[in-house]
Every structure is written in structure tokens, then in C-alpha cells.
Amino acid sequence: MKLAEALITRADLQKRAAQLEERLVKNLLVQEGEAPAEDPQALLREFAEVAAQLEALLPRIHRANLRATLPDGRTLTDALTRRDLLDLRLRVLRRAAATASDRPTRYSNSEVRILSAIPARELQVQVDALAKERRELDTQLQQANWLTDLPE
């Protein structure tokens, strides 16, 4: 199995676990004399099976991320950390650029004029550079995911 396939499986299992949790919560409490729409014990057993599958799969994914490298020599773990930090920086800079671009409406010249402390264009240049780096990194990660075999 390739790492990319394992990541798809992980996402499916996580989604299934979340759905089982919702179904369980909706079926735990019933009015006296009524029966739940689904058996909560069966839902718990199914959830335990999904959790066991995740418990077996996740360490294999982590080992693959530690062993596999990108062309520049970084492990996938290091590259994923870099991608997460790029996402954080992009979120903050995009919000700052949007705020700097916002011009409050003044109804008369006597109202206080609000100006941006940093030019919006300067922030947008940074956003564009980081977004490009993030896209390129994500492409490298995707390629590595499809080339990397999942360890046992």
C-alpha cells in the first residue's frame, strides 16, 4: 500500500468515527417506553472496530513520514511541519491584508480618517510568495505520498 492510499483510508476512517459518534449520541437517550433508532451497543462496537483500524494504521503513516524524504532531503514529517506553519502564516497575513485593504466610509471631512499601518500591497506580496511556496511544497508532498510504500 502506498502512503497516499493510507492517507485516504485514514481520512475515511476518521470521517466514519465522527459519524458513529454522532449516531451514538443521538441514540443514547430515549423516552421511557421507546426504543432507540439504532442499538447504541452495536454503534459502540462498530466505533471500537474503527478505532482499532486507526490504531494500526496511524503508526505506519508516522513511520513512513519519518523515513521518506523529499528531493531536498527533508523528511515528510519536516515538510508537513513546514506546511502547517505556512498555513498559519498565510491565515494571519491574509487577514491582515484584508484588514489593511478595508477603508471605512467617512461621511464628512470632519470624521477621523483611518489609515493602515502597513500597506495592503506589501502584505499581499508576502501572501503571494508564501502561497506559492505552500503550493510547491504540497505538490512535492503529494508526489512523495504516491511514491512511498507504507511500512509494516
N, C-alpha and C positions, 0 to 999 in steps of 0.2 A: 504494500500500500504506500502511495506517495504521501508526503506531508500535506499537500493541498487537499487530498481526499480525506485525510484525518481531520483537517480543519473544518471541512464541510460537515463531516459526521459529528464533530464536536458541537457545531452550531445547531444542527438538528436535534441533538440530544439535549442541549441547553434549552432550546425552544420547547421541546416536549416536556422537560422537567417543569418549566414555568407553567405550561398549560395544565399539567397534572396537579400542580399546587393550587391553581385557581379552581379546578374542578373539585378537588378535595375540600377546600374551604367552603365552597358553595353547597356541599353535601354533608357537612358535619352537623349542622343544626337543623332539626326539622320539628315541626309542630307535633305535639303529642298525638299519637294515633296515626301519624302519617309515616310514609317510608321515603327515604331519600331517593332522588332520581338515579343515583349511582351508588354502588356499595363503597363506602369510604375505606373499608379494609382492603378491597381489591385495588382501589386507587393508590393506597399506601404501598401495597406490594409492587405495583407497576412502577411507582416512583422509586422504590428501592432498587429495582432492576436497572432503571435508567441511571441512577446514581452509581451503581456498581460498574456500569459500562463506562461512565465518565471517569471513575476512579482508575480504571485500567488504561484508558486512552490518554488522559492528561499527562501522566509522567512520560509516556512515549513521545508526545508532542514536545514537551520541555527538553527531553534529551536530544531530539532532532534539532531543536533551535540552538542548543548549546554546541552541537557538533558541526552543523552545516555552516558554511561561510559564503559571503558574497565575493565577487571578483576582487574587491579592495581588501579582503582579508578579515573583515568584521564578521563576527558570528551573527546568526539571525537574531539571537537574543539582544545583542548590542544594537543591531539595526532596528529592532522593534522598539527598544527604549528610545532611540533617536526619533523614530516616527511619532511615538507618543508625545515627546517633548515638542516636536514640530507642530503637532496638533494643538497643544496648549498655547504655544507662542502665536500660532495663526488665529486661534479663537480670540485671544486678547488683542492682537494687532488689528484684526478685522473690526472688532467692536470699537477700538479706539479710532480707526479710520472713519467708521460710520458716524461716530460722535463728532469728530473733527469736521466732517462734511456738513453736519447739521447746522443750519442757520436759523435761529429763532426769528420769527417775524416781529419786526418793530412797527408799531402803528404811528409813531411820530418820532421826530429827531430828538425829542427831549428824553426818550427812553434810553436806558443804559444799553450800550452796544456790547454784545457778547462775541468774543473772538476765540479762536482755537490757539492753545499754547504751542501746539506742534502742527505744522501744515499738513493737511489731509493727504496731499500728493506725496510727501515724504513717507508717511505711514503706508500708503498704498504701494509704493515702490518696494518697501520691506515685505509687505504681504505677498506681492507677486513673486519675489525672489524665494521666499520660504515655501510658497505653494508649489513652485516649480521643483524645488529640492524634494519636497514631500512626494510629488507625483513620480519623480525619477526613482526615489527610494522605494516607493510602493511597487513600481514596475520590477525592480530588482528582486524584491521580496517575493512577488508573485512567481517570477521565473524560478527562483530558488525553491519555492514550495513545490513546484511541479517536477523539479529535478531531484529532489531529496527523498530518499527512501526512509520510511518510518522505522526506527529501531524496534527490536522486540522488547 
